[in-house]
Amino acid sequence: MGGRGGRPASPEEGARARALPAPSPDKDGGLCDAISFPVLEGRGGRAAFTLDRHFRQYGRLDIYGLA
């Protein structure tokens, strides 16, 4: 199988993830979500195809794949 290889988060992206506010009681995202959002935005992403409800809870991305 081909495909694009992943690239680890940069120190700056990690710092932005750590700076995100802690989840409120109605949002239960974890570390993977916290890192995904600043990495996606920092690399120019504005939309995601996902079935992960945490991306919709984040509220700053156009989400495809969830009704």
Secondary structure, DSSP 8 states (H G I E B T S, - for coil): ----------HHHHHHHHHS----TT----HHHHHHHHHHHHTT--EEE---HHHHHH-SSEEES--
